[in-house]
């Protein structure tokens, strides 16, 4: 196995001291531009990679941002991560990602590991962590931005949407479209607290209009196209007169559409299907479904920018973005996103 180039070799090739080489690679302010250029050129020539752990021992933080998301099984969080990468472009910061699988113990373990690296900040999904995890975040000593949700009490900053309001807005839109016999299909609500908040907002808006869900079908498993299809079949076998089904997300709704097409149901005429997230795939479906288009990339971008711009001992902002309701026949794209900052 070839030996890794050392800092001493970089310094020798650049014609500077080892201390100067170290400071140049850390972009310290008291190194001349000429020396910095020589050291960086030598490091590139030798293929030298610095030891971030060693650097962290002599500095307050590394250049890493810890990012914790529940899943990468669909495009939703991949687009959030793309936004984070765009938000810290040219900042010198680097994201490090962890996946929780919607498990709170896994999330806590990931955060403890990330904090041991002395990150420059943390981006964490959701506001509903257990008390012990919230205490860990409060004591982190670095900027913390919680993303995707604003219905709760953030530890520091947050960027997201109101899921309670998103569910209520969809209920009002479906009622305005003339739908009255509405069912619900959802997945993983005990762990996906944002989907549970949308359902609560949806039910409340129906109640305000003097109506209620006719029936619902739930699974404790993670959402999928297959579970959406199977639960829709079960729901409609007991309630064939439904004129609308609201789903916890677009994956489930697309599965519901597949069942309806195989059963010969007219969508959206006889039965309107409504999801959540506004996935690009929705635009390619053979028939239209309703959905809520969420600003996933923008959430990630703003969260990363908040970390990059954060100053010590300064509280971060609470940023609320506005999703869009799209009904069948409407185009999800090319509509402005609103936002408020507090």
NORMOKA-V925963 format. One line per field, one symbol per residue. ss: DSSP state (@ for helix, = for strand, . for the rest). psi: psi as a letter, one per 30 degrees, with the letter a starting at -180 (. if undefined). burial: 1 if it has 24 or more other ideal C-beta (glycine too) atoms within 12 Angstrom, else 0. A space follows every 10 residues. Layout:
ss->???
psi->???
burial->???
//
This chain:
ss->......@@@@ @@@@...@@@ @@@@@..... ..@@@@@@@@ @@@@@@.... .@@@@@@... ...======. ....@@@@@@ @@@@@@@... ...======. ...@@@@@@@ @@@@@@.... =====..... @@@@@@@@.. ..=======. ......==== =.@@@@@@@@ @@@@@@.... .======... ..@@@@@@@@ @@@@@@@@.. ....=====. ....@@@@@@ @@@@@@@@.. ...====..@ @@@@@@@@@@ @@........ .===..=..@ @@@@.....= ===..@@@@@ @@@@@@@@@. .......=== =..===.... ........== =.
psi->kkkkkleeee eeefhlleee eeeefghkfg kleeeeeeee eeeeefhkkl jeeeeffgle lagkkkkjlf lgflfefeee eeeeeefgkg fflkkkkkkf ggkeeeeeee eeeefffilf lkjkklghll eeeeeeeege glkkkklfkg iajkecllka ljeeeeeeee eeeeefggke jklkklkhff eifeeeeeee eeeeeeefgg alkellklkf lllleeeeee eeeeefffif gkgkkklfle eeeeeeeeee effgkjkgee kkkkakehke fefglflkll ljjkieeeee eeeeeeeefk lkgkklljkj ljlkkklkfl kflhkkklll k.
burial->0000001001 1011010001 1111110000 1000110111 0110010101 0000100000 1111111111 1001011011 1111111100 1011111101 1101001101 1101101111 1111111110 0011011001 0111111111 1001111111 1111111111 1111101010 1111111110 1111111111 1110110000 0011111110 0111101111 1110110010 0111111111 1111111111 1000101100 1111111110 1100101111 1111111111 1111111101 0000011111 1111111100 0100001000 00
//
